[in-house]
């Protein structure tokens, strides 16, 4: 059997610690372990020249850095354009007919790379929608709903998906939104993400991370991952203020656009019950995810069918119940209700969130049962091997 040649095009990859980087690292390793020839093209930060043992990774030189006078959105756009340009040159020189490109949608317009190579070199490509674009940009305020940019970007998405061998979304909710915004597509597939950690079975009171940071003796609510524009961080912070006089700790671990909001809130409100820590290395992630009693996923209204938070899989694989701040019209809400593994709170309803946390802090058996149900859900429906088998099956059919 001839080995499949796969080129993974992803802006974020090893040794970065964000969810996208680590998930694409798992895909690369997984496809390699299934007998495919895998190369990765990325713009990840690799100042220390670290290398993976069995994956060939090409790091585009990162010539564009954040400037003091540029906004975050402008800087991301500049980096995205550079990544597209660099990827087009590299792939034009280093791919051939019969190769399969696996393209992750960061930046979203990187999918045009696949379209160009498909039309000029007959190279197949699979496009992964990490969120539904341009809707995610509209919700975050990056572009206006009825603007020329929105219509142009929607056209780019349609073109990209029309020429792709397959288009992948991460949930059934995203699939329904895709149908509304972009149209029905026979080559659309749903492949969920997975947890990048394994269950270790620790409890907060004896957890090493919780002990190290002095909250092992407190009922702990954790938010771990990206503090992004589409995440309702404000409701969590307001609930924390309501509960400042009871023995509950709110722990934020990660980074992103709203990190400054969290840190400023702590300073302005003298919030001793809120802690904020940076992303943890993958080797410590199991420990940090289990350093809580409950974990939060929060989405602003409209985002529930536009993104599929990767943190969900880490939470339930760690055996922790979920506090979901979101509308109920999503896969996550339906799974939480079906498996009784968490509570759903409306975005902005900080009083209900505070009341729920205060109640659960006095119901350890109920909290423990939600965690057990969450782990059962993960083992029954999700997992890295299941998802990467799906990727391999699509690529093998090229």
Secondary structure as UniProt FT lines:
FT   STRAND          5..9
FT   TURN            14..15
FT   HELIX           19..33
FT   TURN            34..35
FT   STRAND          37..42
FT   TURN            47..48
FT   STRAND          56..59
FT   TURN            68..69
FT   HELIX           72..94
FT   TURN            97..98
FT   STRAND          100..104
FT   HELIX           108..110
FT   HELIX           111..121
FT   STRAND          124..128
FT   TURN            133..134
FT   HELIX           135..140
FT   TURN            145..146
FT   HELIX           148..163
FT   STRAND          166..169
FT   HELIX           172..181
FT   TURN            186..187
FT   STRAND          188..190
FT   HELIX           204..206
FT   HELIX           208..212
FT   TURN            213..214
FT   TURN            216..217
FT   STRAND          219..226
FT   TURN            229..230
FT   HELIX           233..242
FT   TURN            243..245
FT   STRAND          248..255
FT   TURN            257..258
FT   HELIX           259..269
FT   TURN            272..273
FT   STRAND          274..277
FT   HELIX           282..289
FT   STRAND          294..298
FT   TURN            301..302
FT   HELIX           303..305
FT   HELIX           311..317
FT   TURN            318..319
FT   STRAND          321..325
FT   HELIX           331..339
FT   STRAND          342..345
FT   TURN            347..348
FT   HELIX           350..360
FT   TURN            361..362
FT   HELIX           364..381
FT   HELIX           384..396
//
